[in-house]
Amino acid sequence: MSAPRTIVFDIETKREFAEVGGAQNRHLLGVSVIGCFDSADGEFRTFLEGEVLAFGKVLRAATLVVGFNSTHFDLPVLQPYLPFDTSKLPSLDLMVDLERVLGHRVSLDACAQATLGTGKTGDGVQAIRWFREGKIDEVKQYCLDDVRITRDLYEYGKANGQVFFVGKDGSKRAVPVTWGGAAVDRVKIRQVLEGAHRTGKRVEIEYVSMVAATGQQNRNRRTIDIIRMSGDTVDAYCHLRKDTRRFTLDRITDATALDEVADPRFAVGQRALL
């Protein structure tokens, strides 16, 4: 069996949205440069518009295709050039995954600054200007810089189970991720929580908060007594905060049922008293 092959990629276009009638026509933007990292040999490469079919073969050979906003931008831009459905590729869009947890979008630059201590070297509009001025080497370098940042962000999240971003208020915030190496078994966590709730047991969880209290970490372990579970949320008394809190399953990275009995007020059949 061959080793897993991860392709991290980014695309620069020939046109802006305003020139093709808006974002709904992203398939008309055209490719100027594709940049990619191939885990098979650890190399960074670029492809020009006339080489998109060659890049398509690389994508078809990938175990996982990683991008940032690739679902709604890069893959649709590529689609007119390729004889297969790009939406069927085994892909991971880091931006979409972060939005799923946070409920809002974050930029690659905001994540790179907070997680890696580095930022983007330009923007897509500048890359279009370089392309029109014939400065293809500048476009290639900018594209590969974004690929490197995306690769490093992915590897950090894979190894640590979280990445960070800079919020609108300038604060650094953590986001739990399950990008491979630190994968979290969400099904198992839900089963532990439901079982403890059903039997009236106390639970210890590892939780990643969006905003940490002064002097505290975003990721910490908490002991909770579950009050109710609804969908992807858990209402519980938190012994760390000494108050009731609402937790989301996406931010619980570990859960262990304890031998201790939860506060009787939270026992099954008595929740109407709360």
Steps between C-alpha positions, in 0.01 A plus 500: 500500500641840399566771758241777542562790264386848605486786252475854639417753230399855413395673178552849362261623231516715188187702579316658792139426599388838368621404153296178479169616649556408863593206719235275343717498185826399669537228237576781253790649698765295321821355642824697491709291742442192717730438792517172688688302762524124446561288809619214278836671445475811723530731199325828416404546134313742275285436193393753236164505322625272222608245760171463688438151361834390644398642835170316466691172492672600824162568660361164386795323663455677835372334814401845630481841332539791742421866434369815663166607349561232238142366503343828394788651303800296383323181396218680309765711320677179396185313394472628137851371427459145633311192372387391850282643776731692736233499773544122528869522595595392856547856617535700820421871484658652813288815481174307471600275790583800720173671402310188603637531853498879535181587317682764296783521249861575584776599261818309429698804611319518838574132561860518381587800718352345815614142443827529308617852580508588132261659250415506133737682266234658280150449366323354200435837335871581501570157350260579214688828435831314493356249255384776266838667523669174402661459844431127515786428740344738755163325463664160547683614812189654654296188424762271654518723808127439552547127443778491759286686755205268434725194529651623828158588644369155407802325652473705820132414541566136415769476770335711771125456456448877483601813314464867591364810333500872570149621584356835394587635844864405447494211748652161427243219507523123472297273273492119546565308178511133400739499206655159538779445750297630794166374377215511749242221508183711511275195507678358803488837680127528442447143625698572819300817567164337430588200716611719792187712466280192498666345807551824692879488497741791514718553191848638442540671164774679314353817354628771265348840573480778243620755756713410800470675834794716602799282587332180382539279192239461226527121537437359849349203681172546681277289719132539416160377613278475195161670519375433148623413150338640189642447153865605511479691827544389861363705790686416820620626834873572458703446817787705357283808444265413790201586285283352227649508151401398148762290321506411130608152395735637233713654775508194729816309406484231770241365748528248784216385723605505867395272784365804686126561498383828355317749719153348571335813361625396157388138524273341241136580573575812704591745226164675526617640834781700335 
